[in-house]
Amino acid sequence: MPWTDLRRGDCCGRLEVISDGYYCKTCDFFVHKKCGEFSEYIEHPSHSSHTLQLESYPVFDCKLCGRNRD
């Protein structure tokens, strides 16, 4: 697996395969889905400035290589 398919969670620090999770576009802050609560919006103690919204990307374009990923 290429390193570009990995994302470090700000929640736990683990480097995992890119997956669904909670993400703040303004702050580039990411919480793995399994680290957060299972609701559309969460408040996380390490990102207390505002709530995070669950986003799902079943298909996305890689910004690094330009390929479509699913």
GUTORBA-895593 format. One record per residue: residue in one letter; x, y, z of N, C-alpha, C, O in turn. Coordinates in steps of 0.2 Angstrom, whole numbers, padded with zeros to 4 digits, always signed. Layout:
GUTORBA-895593
aXYZXYZXYZXYZ ...
//
This chain:
GUTORBA-895593
m+0004-0006+0000+0000+0000+0000+0004+0006+0000+0009+0007+0004 p+0003+0011-0005+0007+0017-0005+0006+0021+0001+0001+0021+0004 w+0011+0025+0004+0010+0029+0010+0005+0034+0009+0003+0037+0013 t+0004+0036+0002-0001+0041+0001-0008+0039+0003-0013+0043+0003 d-0009+0033+0004-0016+0030+0006-0017+0030+0013-0022+0028+0015 l-0012+0033+0017-0013+0033+0024-0014+0040+0027-0013+0045+0023 r-0018+0041+0032-0019+0047+0036-0018+0046+0043-0021+0041+0046 r-0014+0051+0046-0013+0051+0054-0019+0054+0057-0021+0060+0055 g-0023+0051+0061-0028+0054+0065-0026+0059+0070-0021+0057+0074 d-0029+0065+0071-0027+0069+0076-0030+0067+0083-0028+0069+0088 c-0035+0062+0082-0038+0059+0088-0033+0055+0092-0033+0055+0098 c-0030+0050+0089-0026+0045+0092-0019+0045+0090-0015+0041+0093 g-0017+0048+0084-0010+0048+0082-0009+0042+0077-0003+0042+0075 r-0013+0037+0077-0012+0031+0073-0012+0033+0065-0017+0037+0063 l-0008+0030+0061-0008+0031+0054-0012+0025+0051-0010+0019+0052 e-0017+0027+0048-0022+0021+0045-0024+0023+0038-0023+0029+0036 v-0026+0018+0035-0029+0019+0028-0034+0024+0028-0038+0024+0032 i-0034+0028+0023-0039+0034+0022-0046+0031+0022-0047+0026+0019 s-0050+0033+0027-0057+0031+0027-0062+0036+0029-0060+0042+0030 d-0068+0034+0030-0073+0039+0033-0070+0042+0040-0067+0038+0043 g-0072+0048+0041-0071+0051+0048-0073+0058+0048-0077+0060+0044 y-0072+0061+0054-0074+0068+0055-0068+0073+0053-0062+0071+0055 y-0069+0078+0049-0064+0082+0047-0066+0089+0047-0072+0091+0045 c-0062+0094+0049-0063+0101+0049-0058+0103+0043-0052+0103+0044 k-0061+0106+0038-0058+0108+0032-0054+0115+0034-0048+0116+0031 t-0056+0119+0038-0053+0125+0040-0046+0124+0044-0041+0127+0043 c-0047+0119+0048-0041+0117+0053-0037+0111+0050-0031+0110+0053 d-0039+0108+0045-0036+0101+0043-0035+0097+0049-0030+0094+0050 f-0041+0096+0053-0041+0092+0059-0045+0086+0057-0051+0086+0055 f-0042+0079+0058-0046+0073+0056-0046+0069+0062-0042+0067+0066 v-0052+0066+0063-0054+0061+0068-0056+0054+0065-0061+0055+0061 h-0053+0049+0066-0056+0042+0063-0063+0041+0065-0064+0043+0071 k-0067+0038+0061-0074+0037+0062-0074+0033+0068-0078+0034+0073 k-0070+0027+0069-0070+0023+0075-0068+0026+0081-0069+0024+0087 c-0064+0032+0081-0062+0035+0087-0067+0040+0089-0067+0042+0095 g-0072+0042+0085-0077+0047+0087-0084+0044+0088-0084+0038+0088 e-0088+0048+0090-0095+0045+0091-0098+0044+0085-0096+0046+0080 f-0103+0039+0085-0107+0038+0078-0113+0042+0077-0119+0040+0077 s-0112+0048+0077-0117+0053+0075-0114+0058+0069-0108+0058+0068 e-0119+0061+0066-0117+0066+0061-0112+0071+0063-0108+0073+0060 y-0113+0074+0069-0109+0079+0072-0107+0077+0079-0110+0074+0083 i-0100+0079+0080-0097+0077+0087-0094+0083+0089-0092+0088+0085 e-0093+0084+0096-0088+0088+0099-0083+0084+0102-0084+0079+0105 h-0076+0086+0100-0071+0082+0102-0066+0087+0106-0065+0092+0105 p-0064+0084+0112-0060+0088+0117-0053+0091+0114-0051+0096+0116 s-0051+0088+0109-0044+0090+0106-0046+0095+0100-0041+0097+0097 h-0052+0097+0099-0054+0101+0094-0060+0105+0096-0065+0105+0093 s-0059+0109+0102-0065+0112+0105-0068+0118+0102-0073+0121+0104 s-0064+0121+0097-0067+0127+0094-0073+0127+0091-0077+0132+0090 h-0075+0121+0088-0082+0120+0085-0083+0113+0083-0078+0109+0084 t-0089+0111+0082-0091+0104+0081-0088+0101+0074-0086+0105+0070 l-0087+0095+0074-0085+0091+0068-0091+0088+0064-0095+0085+0068 q-0091+0087+0058-0096+0084+0054-0093+0078+0051-0088+0078+0048 l-0097+0072+0051-0095+0066+0048-0096+0067+0041-0101+0069+0038 e-0090+0065+0037-0090+0065+0030-0088+0058+0027-0084+0055+0030 s-0092+0056+0022-0090+0050+0019-0088+0051+0012-0091+0055+0008 y-0083+0048+0010-0080+0048+0003-0079+0041+0000-0074+0038+0000 p-0085+0038-0003-0084+0031-0006-0079+0031-0012-0076+0027-0013 v-0080+0037-0016-0075+0038-0021-0072+0045-0021-0076+0050-0020 f-0066+0045-0022-0063+0052-0022-0057+0052-0027-0054+0047-0029 d-0055+0058-0028-0049+0059-0033-0043+0061-0028-0043+0065-0024 c-0038+0057-0029-0032+0058-0025-0028+0065-0028-0027+0066-0034 k-0027+0069-0023-0024+0076-0024-0017+0075-0026-0014+0080-0030 l-0014+0070-0024-0006+0069-0026-0005+0066-0033-0001+0068-0037 c-0009+0060-0034-0007+0057-0040-0013+0058-0046-0011+0057-0051 g-0018+0061-0044-0024+0063-0048-0028+0057-0050-0033+0058-0054 r-0027+0051-0048-0031+0045-0049-0037+0045-0045-0038+0048-0040 n-0043+0042-0048-0049+0041-0045-0048+0035-0040-0046+0030-0042 r-0050+0036-0034-0049+0030-0029-0056+0028-0027-0061+0032-0025 d-0057+0022-0026-0063+0019-0023-0062+0013-0018-0067+0011-0015 
//
